[in-house]
Amino acid sequence: MSNSFAARALALLVVTWLAVGCGSGNGGAASEAASPAITAKEPASSQDAASEFKAEVWADNWFALYVNGELVGEDSTPITTERSFNAETITFTATYPLTIAIEAKDFKETDSGLEYIGERNQQMGDGGIIAQFTDLNTGKIVAVTNSGWKVLVIHRAPLNPDCEKASDPNTACRFEKTEAPSDWTGADFDASQWAIATEWTEAAVRPRGGYNEIQWHESARLIWGSDLEIDNTILLRLTVPAPS
């Protein structure tokens, strides 16, 4: 075999090896470079997706509703309106988990905790609230008021109920008043030390003025602090996790 023939044969073998051998097996770096990797996006989780919700609330006498730290609605009837009993339906958009916070007030004329001061029916008032929350994307009720809520009472009066008929209740009646904690409506607020909301019967609260206009879920309960008459202003909180 001549030297020139042997050289041509060796070159042919090298070309064949480069065309076939390098493109296969674990050594196929050139093939990988020619086919760039495709990165798939993770689908948005239900926790990140916003949903539409409906809140139905009845309160004696007034409330403001916050969700995830934002005010989404309040009682449309001023608390100063005599016999301000009414139900409200509020729609809002939010993402799970929901931090639901409610400020609820029973009417009082002064820090004495009394109403109709100076009139024949001067008396202590009594509170109560009930609410339910529906995810409009699924049609499911995701939260109702019950003893699963946390409560903080920030105005209590009169601490001496025997002052109810006093001629000067502003002097005779004692009260306890504190400011609402900073950021109490937000998701990061720690309400673990708050008390458990007290469930109350319809007979005790005597709801009227719109209460029967709403079809309440069987698990929804009227709630308040531990005393319907002395607890005048309360804060309520509940966290609703994302559906599984």
N, C-alpha and C positions, 0 to 999 in steps of 0.2 A: 504494500500500500504506500502511495507517495505521501510525502509530507503535506502537500496542499489538500489532498483528499481527506486525510485525517483531520486537518484543521477545520474543513467545512463540516465534517460529521460532528465534531465536538461543539461547534457553534450551534448546530441544529438541536442538539440535546439540551444545551443551555436555554435556548428560546422556548423549547417545549416545557422545560421545568418551570420557567418563569410564568408561562401562560396558564399552566395547570396547577402546579404545586403550591405557589404562593397564594393563590386565591382560595384555598380550602383549608379546613382544619383550624387550629387555634392561631395560625399565623396569618390570617386573612385581614391584616390591618388595613390594607388598601381598600378592600371591600367595605369595611365598616366606615371608612372615611367617606366613601361614595354614597352611603345611606345614612344620613344624619338621624340621630335619635329623636323620637316624637314624645314630648312630655304631655300627658293628659292632665287636664285641670280637675281638681277635686270638686265634686258637686257641692253647692252651698248646703250647709246643714240646716235643719229645721230651726235650730237655735239662732242662726244668723238671719233667716228670712223673716221679713215683717209680716204680721197678720193683722187683719181687721177684727176688732173686738166690740162687743156691746155690753155696757154696764147698766144694770137696772138697780136703782137705789131708792129706798124710802127711808126718811129720817125724821125724827122728832128732836130738834126742829130744823137743823141746817147741817150741811156737810160740804167739804171740798175734797175732790178725788185727784190723787196723784198716781202716776204709773211711771216707773223707772226714773223717778225724780222730777218728772214734768207734770204740771197741772193740766189735766185733760178735761175738767169740768167741775161745776159746783151747783148747788141748789139755786134754782132761778128765783125762788121766793125769798126775799130778805128775811133774816132771822127776826127783825123787829116787827114783822107782820104778825098780828094777833092770830093765833091758831094756824100757824104756817105749816100745815100738814099736807104734803104732796109727794108724789113719786116722780123720779126723773129717769130718762133713758139717754145715755151718753155713748157715742161711738168714738173710737180712737184707734190709731195704728201704733203697734209696739212689737218688740221682739222678745222672745223667751230668753231667759227666765223673766217672768213678770214680778216686779216689786210693786205691790199695791199698797198704797198708804192713804188713809182717810183721816181728816180732821172733822170731828163731829161735835156739835154744840147743842145743848138744850138752852132755851131762852131764859135769860135772867136780866133783870133791869140793872142791877148793880152787883158788886162783889159779894153782897149779902146772900146771893143765890136765890132771891125771891122774885116773884112776878106779881103784877097788879098791886104794887106797893101803894098804900094809902087807900085802897078800895076795900070793899067788904069781902072780896074773895082773895085778899092778899094770901099768898101761899108759896110753897116750894113747888117747882116744876118737876117733871120727870122726863127722861130721855129714852132713846132706843133707836136702833138702826138695823136694816136688813139690806143685803145686796147679793147679786149674782152676776157672773161674768161669762159671756159666751164668745167662743172663738168662731167668728162668722165664716172663716174658711172651711171649717169642719162641721159647724152647727152644734158643737159640743159645749156644754157648760163646763168651764175649767176651774171655777172657784165660786164658793158661796160663803157667806158669813156664818161662823160657828165658833166653837171654843178653840179651834185651831189657830185663831188670830191672836196676836199679841196686842196688849193695850197699855197705854200710859195715861193716867189722869193728871191733867195739868191745872185744873181748877176744881176745887171742892168747897161747897158751901150750901147751907150753913153747917158748920161743924157742931153747933149746938142747936139742934132742931127746935128746941123749946122757944126760940126767938121768932118763930114763924108768924106770930100775931103781934109782935112788939110794935109799939107806936113809932119807934125810930130804929128800924131793922139795920140801917147802915152803921149804927153804933152798937146795937145789941148783938148782931150776928157776927160770928167769927168765920174766917175763910182761910184757905190755903191755896196759893197761886204760884206757879213756876212757869218759866219760859219754855217753849218747845225747844228740844235739843237741835243743835245745828245739823243740817243735812239729814234730818230724820226720815225724809222721804226717799233717800237714795239707796241704791242697791248695796253699797258698802257699809251702811250704818249697822251697828251691832245692837239689836233689840233683844238679845238673849236674856237680859235681866228684867225685861218688862213682864208684867203679870199676864196671865191667861185671860182672854175676854170671857165674860160671863154670859151664858145663854139665858134668855128670858122668854117666858111664855107670852102668847097674845093676851091672855087675861091680865098679866102684869103690866104690859106696855099699853094695851088698848089702842092699837094702831087704827088710823082712819085717814080720810082725805087722800085717796089714791092708792092706798095699800092693796085693796082688792082689785085694782085695775091690772095688776101684774100677776101672771101665773108663776108663783114661786116654786122652785124645785123642792122636792120633798125633804132634801137635806139642808136647805137654807134655814137659818135661825135668826131671830132677833137677838142682838147682842148689845152690850154696853159695859161699863165698868162694874164693880161689885155692888154699887148702890145706885139705883135709878134716879133717886131724888137729889142726893148730895153731890154725885159726880156730874159736873156741869159741862166741862170741856174735856174731850178725850182724843187721843191719837191712836190709830189702829194700823197694824202692818201685817202683811202676808206675802210670802214668796211662792210663786207658782212655777215649778220647773218646766222645762221643755218636754213635750210629749215624747214618749219613747217609741 
